[in-house]
Amino acid sequence: MIVTGKFSADQNFITVFSNDTIYDLARNSKDWNFVHVPGWAGNNTWIDIAAYHKYEAECTETGTFELNDNGWERIR
């Protein structure tokens, strides 16, 4: 699947915001997961639409990523 959206990154994860879905991409293993918003994030935190838009607005970069069973790759 191809995902395009605003993203933030730290040394361990890239977090992509796209179409009311948050994708977490692990930088050290190429594992990835997602949560549809509203929904429960991996740290057992409820994320609603307002929080999603707040976090998305804090992002300064946009990227395109390919996600599949073998991992993920940034393609743009």
N, C-alpha and C positions, 0 to 999 in steps of 0.2 A: 504494500500500500504506500502511496505517496502522500506525505503530510507537509503542508506549507503553513507557516504561522510565525508569530512573534515568539522569541525565545530568550531565556536567560541561561547563563552557564556559570558553574563553579568548577573546582578541580575534580569533582566526582560525577556530576550530573549535568545534563542539558535538559531544561524543562521547556517544552513547546506548547503553546496555546493555539488551538485551531478548532474552529467550529464547535465551541462549547465542550471541548475535550482537552484534557491536560495529559501530555505524554512525557514520561520521565525516561530519559535515555542514559544508561550507565556508560561513562567514558572508559572505565577500566575493563569492562567485560563485553560490551556491545549488547547486553540485555536491555529490554525495554518493557514498559507497561503503560497503562493508561487508565484514566477515570473519566467517565462522562459526567458533566456538571448539569444539575446538582448531583452530588454523590460523595461517597466516602473516599478520602485520599488514603494513601498507603500508611500514613502515620496516624490513622484512625481519627482524622479531622474531617468534619463535614464541610464541603466546599459548595457554596451557593453561587448563583449567577453574579451577584454583586461582588463577591470576593474574586471570582474568576476575572471579571472585567478590571478590578483593581490591580491584580497581579499582572494581567496582560498589558495594562497601560504602563507599568513600570519597565517593560522590556523596550530596548532601543534597537534591536536587530530583528530582521526577518530572514528565515531560511527555509529550505526545502529538504526534506529527509525521506529516504526510502526505508521502510520498516518491513521486515519479513521474519520467517522462522529462524533464519540464521543470524539475525541481529539487525543493525541499522547502519546507515551511511548517510552523511550529508552530501547532497548532490548539487545544491546551489546556496 
